[in-house]
Amino acid sequence: MSKLVKKSNISKTIEYTFIVIVCLFSIFPFYWMLAGATNRSVDVITGKITPGTNLFENIRTMLSTVKLPRAFWNSIRTSVIQTVLSIIVCSMAGYGFQIYRDKAKTRLMNILLLSMMIPFATTMIPLFKLFSRFHLLNSTMGFVLPGISTAFLIFFFRQNSVSFPVETIQAARVDGLNEFQIYIRVYVPIMAPTFAAAAIVTFMNAWNNYMWPLVVMQKQNMQTMPLLVSGLTAGYVTDYGLLMLCVSIMTIPTVVLFFSQQKKFIEGVTGSVK
């Protein structure tokens, strides 16, 4: 018995040691980014990993050379609008695909899933020509429209709706609610974890989106945070302390959103319904 206990303790020790090592490797890039924001460019280049004393100098350089507030606001505005519209459209589509199922909808869902195999780069040029013709370049809607409806998000809502209690919908119909009222009053509250998980994923994708804003946002006053950070490396000399500071600021909204909705995110990903 004692040998089994010792063997179990050894296996747990190995398991926890492995988990700690993996966590350290995962956290280290984030730590190095924060430490680099407090160091000079030459310190970052030489691989210094301890915090420095150049934070306020980097902040002064950022405020004098980079239009960060404007880019930050552009990213917040476009990401929030795209997240809200995408959640509304895709949740309604996923709700419809699962609750009102027939053979035609199943075939349409299969076509949507096949569309996930098409790289965005192949549709970027036609989208650019279309948006240019409708004068949507350098606009919020030009940024938002391609990401409002995605096959992944529709599939995500549909799969999470599998465990949705259909009896609840039937009871709501008996009570006299129409389909839209059922969606708002019944479906949305019960599927709150799924909405939270979808909102986090959509916001992070919109916030980190680089390729499409690079094409559609051609004016400097419309650039988003990824474009601004990319522009910091476009010169002959890169200030890595400034770069690390801007990247650190760029990660704040996604970190705050994830940790504030972490519990619901996990529930939504695992498909739980309450």
Secondary structure, 3 states (H helix, E strand, C coil): CHHHHHHHHHHHHHHHHHHHHHHHHHHHHHHHHHHHCCCCHHHHHCCCCCCCCCHHHHHHHHHHHCCHHHHHHHHHHHHHHHHHHHHHHHHHHHHHHHHCCCHHHHHHHHHHHHHCCCCHHHHHHHHHHHHHHCCCCCCHHHHHHHHCCCHHHHHHHHHHHHHCCHHHHHHHHHCCCCHHHHHHHHHHHHCHHHHHHHHHHHHHHHHHCCHHHHHHCCCHHHCCHHHHHHHCCCCCCCCHHHHHHHHHHHHHHHHHHHHHCHHHHHHHHHCCCC
